[in-house]
Amino acid sequence: MLMKTILVVDDEKAVTDIVKKLLSDRYTVITENDGKRALATIESTDIDLIISDMIMPDVDGIALISFLKKTGKRIPVLIMSGDPIGRKFLEAASILGATERLTKPFTRQELLQGVEKALQSRESE
């Protein structure tokens, strides 16, 4: 069975490195630390799930969700934030189309549950 491909987007390299380490035994993980580069990766790569930080310079989590809607790409998004302001926006992100949300810091179990729920949402479409 082919491994699902997950794009992890966060402007903090430490976060993308940790998420990659936690998921790479089960999934193919691509990381981007720049929202604009993440958009290019979405356009050029077959992605099954996007895990994105909420607050980032240039292209934030909301802009990423808007981009997916505009381009018609039906990729589930697990949005995350550890920033107190970003946490307030997590609910808004869900209303706009984020499939799952996660508050940083999170455990490996919470991350895996969020990923599995988000992937199941895509399969049940």
C-alpha positions as CSV (number, residue, x, y, z in Angstrom):
1,M,0.0,0.0,0.0
2,L,1.3,3.5,-0.9
3,M,2.1,5.7,2.0
4,K,0.0,8.9,2.2
5,T,1.9,12.2,1.6
6,I,1.6,14.9,4.2
7,L,2.8,18.5,3.8
8,V,3.8,20.1,7.1
9,V,4.0,24.0,6.9
10,D,5.3,26.0,9.8
11,D,7.7,29.0,9.9
12,E,9.5,27.4,12.8
13,K,11.9,24.7,11.5
14,A,11.9,23.0,14.9
15,V,8.2,22.3,14.6
16,T,8.3,20.9,11.1
17,D,11.3,18.7,12.1
18,I,9.4,17.3,15.1
19,V,6.2,16.7,13.2
20,K,8.2,14.9,10.5
21,K,10.0,12.8,13.0
22,L,6.7,11.8,14.7
23,L,5.0,10.9,11.4
24,S,7.7,9.6,9.1
25,D,7.3,6.0,10.2
26,R,3.7,6.0,8.9
27,Y,3.6,8.7,6.2
28,T,5.7,10.4,3.5
29,V,6.3,13.8,5.0
30,I,7.3,16.9,3.1
31,T,8.1,20.1,5.1
32,E,8.1,23.8,4.2
33,N,9.0,26.7,6.5
34,D,7.7,29.3,4.1
35,G,4.0,29.7,3.1
36,K,4.7,30.8,-0.4
37,R,6.9,27.7,-1.1
38,A,4.2,25.6,0.5
39,L,1.7,26.9,-2.2
40,A,4.2,25.9,-4.9
41,T,4.5,22.4,-3.4
42,I,0.7,22.0,-3.2
43,E,0.6,22.9,-6.9
44,S,3.3,20.5,-8.0
45,T,2.9,17.5,-5.6
46,D,0.1,15.0,-4.9
47,I,-0.7,15.8,-1.3
48,D,-3.1,13.8,0.9
49,L,-3.1,16.1,3.9
50,I,-1.7,19.5,4.9
51,I,-0.7,20.2,8.5
52,S,-0.2,24.0,8.8
53,D,0.6,26.5,11.4
54,M,-2.1,29.2,11.8
55,I,0.2,32.3,12.2
56,M,3.0,32.7,9.7
57,P,4.5,35.6,7.8
58,D,3.3,36.1,4.2
59,V,1.0,33.1,3.7
60,D,-0.8,32.0,6.9
61,G,-3.1,29.1,7.6
62,I,-6.2,31.0,6.5
63,A,-4.5,32.1,3.2
64,L,-3.5,28.5,2.6
65,I,-7.1,27.3,3.1
66,S,-8.4,30.1,0.8
67,F,-5.8,29.0,-1.8
68,L,-7.1,25.4,-1.7
69,K,-10.7,26.6,-2.2
70,K,-9.8,28.9,-5.0
71,T,-7.9,26.2,-6.9
72,G,-10.5,23.6,-6.2
73,K,-8.0,21.2,-4.5
74,R,-9.8,19.1,-2.0
75,I,-7.0,18.4,0.5
76,P,-7.9,18.2,4.2
77,V,-6.1,20.7,6.4
78,L,-5.1,20.1,10.0
79,I,-4.5,23.6,11.4
80,M,-2.4,24.1,14.5
81,S,-1.3,27.0,16.7
82,G,0.5,27.6,20.0
83,D,0.2,31.3,19.8
84,P,-2.6,32.7,22.1
85,I,-4.0,34.9,19.3
86,G,-3.7,32.0,16.8
87,R,-5.7,29.8,19.1
88,K,-8.6,32.2,18.9
89,F,-8.4,31.9,15.1
90,L,-8.5,28.0,15.1
91,E,-12.3,28.0,15.3
92,A,-12.5,30.5,12.4
93,A,-10.2,28.3,10.4
94,S,-12.6,25.4,11.0
95,I,-15.5,27.4,9.8
96,L,-13.5,28.3,6.7
97,G,-12.6,24.7,5.9
98,A,-9.9,23.3,8.1
99,T,-10.7,19.7,8.8
100,E,-9.1,19.3,12.2
101,R,-7.3,21.6,14.6
102,L,-4.5,21.1,17.1
103,T,-3.2,23.3,19.9
104,K,0.6,23.3,20.4
105,P,2.2,21.8,22.3
106,F,0.6,18.4,21.4
107,T,1.5,14.8,22.1
108,R,2.4,12.3,19.4
109,Q,-1.0,10.6,20.1
110,E,-2.9,13.8,19.6
111,L,-1.1,14.5,16.4
112,L,-1.7,10.9,15.1
113,Q,-5.4,11.1,16.0
114,G,-5.8,14.5,14.2
115,V,-4.0,13.1,11.1
116,E,-6.1,10.0,11.0
117,K,-9.4,11.9,11.4
118,A,-8.4,14.4,8.7
119,L,-7.4,11.6,6.3
120,Q,-10.7,9.7,7.0
121,S,-12.6,12.9,6.2
122,R,-11.1,12.9,2.7
123,E,-11.8,9.2,2.2
124,S,-15.5,9.6,3.2
125,E,-16.1,12.3,0.6
